[in-house]
Amino acid sequence: MTDVRARFAADELAIVLSHYDLGFIHDIREFPRGSHLAAKLIISTDKSKYILKRRPKGKDDPRKVAFAHALQLYLAEKNFPLPHLVGTRRDNNSMLKIGDAIYEVFEFIDGGPYDMGLLPTYQAGKTLGLYHQLVKDYDSEYEPPPGTYHAAKSVHDSIPRMGEVLRTRPSAEGRERELNATVAQLREIYAMAAGAANEAGLPKWAPQIIHSDWHPGNMIFDKGHVVAVIDYDAAREAPRVVDIANGCLQFSLVTGDRDVATWEDRTDMERARRFLRGYDEMAVLTHAELKVIPLLMQEALIAQAISPILKRGTFAGLDGFDFLKMLLRKLAWLQANAGVFELDSQEG
């Protein structure tokens, strides 16, 4: 079943736009990217191009929005590449609240998607290093959200629930024993990886603000360079390596066509090294961080599957059971090749 994309009503749009001074409007069109639950429009005017967004339910806690906006405004002051928030006409507020809805307007940044090349991979790592350097001493007046994918009770407890959802799928018919074994293995791997990372000292490492959703879809590229980083809703406080490992995973994934059984087990180590090298040139990686990165990648790989499978029994339209079996192969590769991440920080 295809999700129905949220849209603006005509009267709602007129009221929202009356709160902004965007100039003479030439064109308004839908912006069909990101969550279907967030209504988004591209607005072209004689001044510039903008994105208008209505936050979906669950992402509209004013305190969390205020934290994310304060962070973005701070980064904008530091000339970090991101779409700038546009303030309201009357009080220059970055958040417009009408009734129980919250709206935002951002400048529109032209560019393209990640093409899996080595230059944009390197630049993605370098930009994360810059981000961490800029926010290292950032002290927000708002409380950052807690929790990450690492050693999360919610993740550990949700793994068996995936099995319960998938038992009702046609692909699991007559294969309940295999499904149970798959889910049990995932839970064991998650617990072992989290425990090993903790034993390596991760809980004692200094926390700071992290992006917490560093992946290709949250970056806009131009000629191999990052021209904008978007989506700060997941930003929170944790040791920076939690961000680095997830970014390394996302920018080194090896995928394939709709048949996940044909996907390769390996991580693209050339891209992984290029990402880490880019990061290291901005903020030196420690050997201890390099040691826990493959452990955290295992945790992140499992954690990212949970929400879509619990909701739909699928992941990006792929059968959930087949997807979990593929994850087991990739996790086994990471376990067997953990040592390749323990490289000199200038290698790659």
N, C-alpha and C positions, 0 to 999 in steps of 0.2 A: 504494500500500500504506500503510495507516494504522499509525503507530508504536504499539506496545504500551506502555502506561504502566507504569512501574515501581511496584511495590507492596510493602508491608511484609508479612512473614509474621507470623502470630499470636504465635508464640513470640519472634520477634525484637522485636516491638512491646512485649511484656511486659517483656523484659529492658531495653530502652532506657528505658521509662517508669519503671522502678524506680530509675533514676539521677537522677530529677528530683522536686522537690516542687511539683507543679502544682495540688494540691488534689484534691477529690473529683470524679471524671470523670463528666460528664453525657452526653457525646456525642462520638463520634469519626467523622469522615467524610473522604473523600478530597478533596483540594484540586487539581482538574485544571487547574492553570495552569502556564505555563512549560515547561521541558524535560520531555519524556516520560521521560527517563532518570533524573530525580530523583524518588524517592518522596516524596510530601508528604501530610500529614494536618492537618486542623483539629481541635484538641482543645478542647472546651468543658468548663470545670470551675466549681466554686463560687467560684473566685478570679478567673478571667479566661478569655480565649480565646487559644489559642496555635497556632503552626504548627510541626510537627515535620517535619524534612527529613533525608533520607539523601542525601549528596552522591554524584553519579554518578562513575563511573570517568573519569579525566581531569581531574576537578575536585576531587580528594581528596588533593592534595599537602599534607601537614601544614604545610609552611613557607608555602605560598601562602594556605592557610586562615588561618594565624596572622596573616599580614599583613592580610588582609581583615578579620578580627575585631578586631585592634588598631585599625585605622582606624575601624571602626564604634563601638567603645567610646570612642574619642577624640571622635568626632562627637556621641555621646550625651551626653558630659560638657559639650559646648558647646551642648546643647539643639537640635541640628539635627534636623529631622523625619525619623525613621527608626524602623523596628521595633526595639525593644531586644532584644538577645540575653539569653537566660535561662541562668544558670549551673547546673551540676550540683549535686546535693544535698551531696555530700561536700566538694568542693574549689572550688566556684563556678567551674568551668572552662567557657568558652563553647563548647568543642569536646569532644565525647564520641567517643572512639575505642574501638571494640570489634572485635577481629580486624583485618580490613583495611578496615573501613567507618568512615566518619566521619559523625556526626550533629550536628544543630543544632536548637535550639528558639528561636523568636522570638515576641514578643508579636504578636497579630493586630491589624491596624489596619483598622477599617471605613472604607469609602469607595467611590468609583466610578472608572470609567475616564475617560480624556481624551475630551472631547466636541468637540474641534477649535474650541472657542470662543476668542475673543481674550483673555478674562480668564485662563483656565487656561494659554494659550500664554505670556502675559506672566509669569504666576507661575512657570512652568517655567524661563523665562530668569532670573528674579530668584533662584529657588532655586539654580540653577547658580552664579550670581554669589556667593551666600552660601556655598555649598560651597567654591568656590575661595578665598574670603577666609579661611575657617576653616582650611583645610588648607595655606595658602600656606607657612607656616613649620613644618608638621608634619614631625617627624623620626622615622621609624619605626625600631625596633630590627631590623625585618625588611627584607630587600632587596626593593624593589618589582619586579614583573615588567618586562621590557624590551619595547620595540616597540609600534607603533601601526599604523593603516592608512596613515599617511603615508610615502611613499617606501619602502615595504616590499618587499624582494626577494621575499618569499614571495607577496605579492599579484601583483607583476609576472610572476613565473614561473608562477603558477597560472592566469592568464588563458587561455593557450593550452590548458591542460588542460581548461578548461570546453568548449572546442571539441571536444576528443577525446571527452568524455562525450556531448555533444549530437549528434555524428555518428551515434550509435546510436539516436537517437530518431526516431519516425515523422515528426515535424514537419520534420526535416532531410532527409528523403528527396528526392533530386533537386535539393537546394538547397545542395550542399556549397560551391560558390563563394561564395554569399551568406553562409553561415555563416563561412567563412574570412575574408571581408572584415569582417564584424561583429566577430569576435574581434580581428583586427588593428587595427581602429579603436579598440576599447576599450583595447587595450594602448598604443597611441600616445597616446590622450587621457590615460590614467593617467600615463604618463611625462612628458608635457608639463606637466600640472598640478603634479606633484610637483617638476619642475625649476623651474617659475615660482615656486612657493612658496619653494623653497630660495634662488632668486636674490633674492627679496624679503627675505631675512634670517632666515627661520624657524629654521634650525639654530642661530643665535646667541642666540635668545630663551631666557630663563631657564626651565628645567623646574621643575615642581612635581607634586604628586600630582593626578591627574585621575580622574574617574569612569570614563571610557572607554566607557560604554554608556548615554548619556543619551538615552533615548527614552520615548515615552508609556507603553509597557508596563511600565516600571520606576518609575512614579509612581502614587500613589493620590491621588485628588482628592475634595474635598468643597466644594460650592458655589463651584467655580472656583478653589479654593486647594489647594496641594500639602500634603497632611497626612502623606505619607511618601514617601521615596525608598528603593527596594530594590535589591538585587543589586550588591554591591561586588566581585564576583569578578574583574572586568576592570580594576579600579583599578591604575594604574601611574604612572610618572613621564614627563612630556612637557610641552612648552609648552602653556599653558591653551587656546590658540586651537584646538588639535586637538579638545578637548572642545566648545568653543563652536560650531565649524563643524558637527560631527556633530549636536549638539542642534538647531541651526538647520535642518539638512536634515530631521531626523526630525519636527520640529514644523511644517514647511511643505510636506511632501509632498502632492501632489495625485494621488490614486489614482482607482479606479473599480470597475467590476464585474469579472467573470471574464474579460472580453474586453479584454486589455491594449492591443489596437490602438486602443481607444476612449479610452484615458487621455490627458488633456491633457499637453502638453509642459511647461507652465509650473510654476514654483515659486509657491506662494501668498505673494506678497511682503507682503501685509498681516500675515499670521501671522509671517513671517520678521522683519519690522521690530518687531513686538510682542515677539517672543522676545528680539531683540537689545536693545531698549529696556529690558526687564526686567532683563537681565543688566547693562547699563550703569549702571543705578541703584544696583547693589550694588558693582560693580567696573568702573571706567571702561574702555571699549574704546578702543584706539588706532586711528588711521587705518591704520597698517600692518597691524593685525589684520583690520580690515574689508576691506582689499585682498586678503588671502589667503583669507578665508572662502569665497568661491565656488570657489576652486581646490581647497581641502580638501573642499568638498562634492562636487566631482566625484570625487575620490579615494575618499571614503567611499561614494558611491553605487555605484561599481564594486566596492569591497572587500566590501560587505555581500552581494553576489550570489554570491560564490565558494563559500563552504562548502556551502549547500544544493544548489547546482547540481552541484558535484562529488559530493555524496553521492547525490542522487536524480535529477538532470537536471531538477529543477523548483525553483521558488521559491514557497513558501507554496501549493503545489498548482498553480501556474501553469506552463505549458510554459516550459522554460528558454530556448529559442531565441527565442520570442516576447517573453519578458521582457527579454532582452538587446537586442533591437531597440528595445523601448520605452525602455530605458535610454539608448540612443544619442540618441533624440529629446530626452530630458530633459537629457542632457549638452550637446547642441547649444544648448539654451535657456540653460543656465547660462553657456556660453561667450559667447553673444551678448549676455547681459544682466548680465555681471559688474559693470558700472559701477553698477548700482542698489544694490549693497551698500555702495558708498563714500559713505555718507550721514553727515550730522552725527549724533553720538552721541545727541543729544536728540530726533532726529526720529522720527516714527512713533508 
